[in-house]
Amino acid sequence: MSRGCIDEAMQLPPIMITTDDMRRLGLLADLNMAGFPRVAQFLAREIDRANVVPATVHLQDVVRMGSWVRYHDNATGRVRKVQLVYPDEADIDLDRISVLSPVGAALIGLSVGQTIEFQTPIRERHSLTIIDVSTEATPSDVEALSP
C-alpha cells in the first residue's frame, strides 16, 4: 500500500470517536498532510472509518483524546501506559504521546481487548492490543485545576 500506515492486508477493528474528536482530528490531519503525510493520511483514514457518536455519549473503555491507555505490544511483549494527546501536549518523559504519531493514530477509537496492526513510516509492522483505558487525572492536571 502506498498511503498511510495501514497495510491493505491487515484487518482493521471497528473504532468509535465523538463528533468533537472527529472535527479536531480531521483538521489536525489536514493541516499536517504536507509535513507528515504518512501519519496524517493514517489518522485521516482512521477518522473516515470510525463510527461517530455524539460528544455527549460516554465512551467507556474507548481510547479518546486525553485517555490513559495501557496496551500490549504484541511483537515485543512490552506493556506500556500512555496518555493520548494533541501534538503540542506530547512529552515522552510524561508518557504523553501525540495522536499524530503512528502509535497514537493507531490507538484512537479502539476499545479494551481490540488489536490493531499498522506500519510505521519506515515500514516496520506493529501490533498493539488494548488492555485498559481510563480518564484518570494526572498530578499536573490536578495542579492546573487547583485554585
Phi, psi and omega in degrees: 000142184261347184243146172070195183245014179252136175270134182305329182286344182281138176278133181256130178285154176294144179228160179229139172221160178275163178300321179296313178297321180301313180297310183294318181289326176298316177296317178301314179298313180300317183290342184249011180299323181284316184281323183224065190300318183294313181289321178298319177293320177299312179299316179299319179294320178298317179297316181298325184269354184288149167279121184261130180238158179301151181299337181282347180283129178276114181266082179290138179065021177242136180287119177236172175298133181090348180292149167265130186234130171252123182227159178253125174277111188290343178275318185262341185082359182285139173254134184225145175242123182222161172253131179273120186225170174285157186308321182288348178257355184295138178201103185299328179294334178259011181060033176255116181249145182284141173293346178265022170252159180304316179294316180299315179295326179290326184286327189304128174085352180286155178249161177306132179093345181279151178237141174229141173251141179204169176246145173281169177302337177263019172068024171279137179272139177227152176222124182237143175238131181283126178266310175203162183225136176215166177241031181300144178281142176270163178306320181291327176294318180295318179298321180294332180272346182287147179290000000 
